[in-house]
Amino acid sequence: MTDILNGYEVSWAESILRVDKEEWNKLASQINFPFLEWDWLRLLEESGCVCLATGWLTAHMLVRYEGRLVAAVPLYVRDQSDGEFIFDRVWFEVAQKGGITYYPKLVGMSPYTPASGYRFLIAPDVNAGNVVRLVCQTLDRFCAVNNLGSSAFNFVDPAWTAEMETYGYATWQHQGYIWENHDYKDFEQWIGTLNGNRRKTIRRERKTLKAEKVRVEILVGDEIPEEYFPLMYKCYVSTNDKFGVWSCKYLNETFFNGLSKSMRKNLLFSVAFKEGHEEPIAMSMFVFSGDQLWGRYWGCFEEVRFLHFELCYYAPIEWAIAHNLNFYDPGMGGEHKARRGFFSSPCYSLHRFSDSSMDLTFKTYILEVNTLENGYINEMNDMMPIVKS
């Protein structure tokens, strides 16, 4: 389907492969968020992780002006919420009790990626306000024509929420974690901001690993051996298998192997070895771009005390300080992150329901939900093991 409105040509792509890579990435490069780059989205599709069978029907919106791609909106039609990580079951139940359509719905995000940064991809030399207005109007029509219950955007750029609220979207706040670099000269200066007990604990944990002859290497880009990608997949599987029905095992080996050819420039592995052995005993994978680092997946082949904290928290923080990165998002869940120097920080999703009564219900109660969530974030940060000024 193609529409021409006010000189803009709006169309829909059922696959990222229908869009020129250079055109797409020219827009994606404006926001410094690798999870919306062409190769990342292409790999999710080509590996079979994102397809109709897994509940992700690609429906990217493209906006052209005089033939040039000036905006792209990564979108998926969904008949479930698995892999979104916003846990909207309660809203589904509200809609169900009212006899209101909830699924299918239209969702904008990088699939299976609870990392903040989503927004529309817009060329810097066009009137962004006009483009956003056009996109939102088109989304409303698309949802109406296709009987979709809502349009939503998950893990959005926090600076984007106010603008989207003017187009009728309501903001839902979620709790996440963040580490911020305040111009630390080294790891020791950072842990100096933590209280005495926490400093002792971190030093003891790192000292214990050294005593057990465990060494950790940080490998970036082309430094990562090809054979480590299938090993990372095994780590991903083993970690998820430990959670049983709460597992989040959405990606396959084809995806991990494809990362070696498509996204190396943005990848960092922290790898642990036992003295005298060449095979890793544990690995953790990260994505970085600009001044930001995102923790993604981890797993081990041998259980070693404190190794998870070293590979997933301390080693990447040390690397971030050494390379002047400002922010490290370690991923969702785990109150142990707060005990290791990660502040609770709000993440946001945006929602607009097609049914007016459901939209009003959501907007009425989400204010209370956000107040409670913000209170929890403040409580978590009040308990942070930092030196009190």
Salt bridges, closest charged atoms under 4 A:
ASP3 OD2 - ARG141 NH2 3.22
GLU14 OE2 - ARG18 NE 3.18
GLU23 OE2 - ARG64 NH1 3.06
GLU37 OE1 - LYS265 NZ 3.43
ASP39 OD2 - LYS21 NZ 2.88
ASP39 OD1 - ARG42 NH2 3.13
GLU46 OE1 - ARG42 NH1 2.92
GLU84 OE2 - ARG78 NH1 3.04
GLU84 OE1 - LYS105 NZ 3.18
ASP88 OD2 - LYS105 NZ 2.80
GLU93 OE2 - ARG89 NE 3.20
ASP125 OD2 - ARG68 NH2 3.18
ASP140 OD1 - ARG352 NE 3.11
ASP157 OD2 - ARG119 NH1 3.09
GLU188 OE1 - ARG203 NH2 2.65
GLU205 OE2 - ARG340 NH2 2.80
GLU212 OE2 - ARG305 NH2 3.84
GLU217 OE2 - ARG215 NH1 2.38
GLU226 OE2 - LYS261 NZ 3.68
GLU226 OE1 - ARG264 NH2 3.15
ASP241 OD1 - LYS249 NZ 2.78
GLU302 OE2 - LYS274 NZ 2.88
GLU303 OE2 - LYS242 NZ 3.02
GLU310 OE2 - ARG206 NH2 2.82
GLU318 OE1 - ARG206 NH2 2.89
ASP359 OD2 - LYS363 NZ 2.87
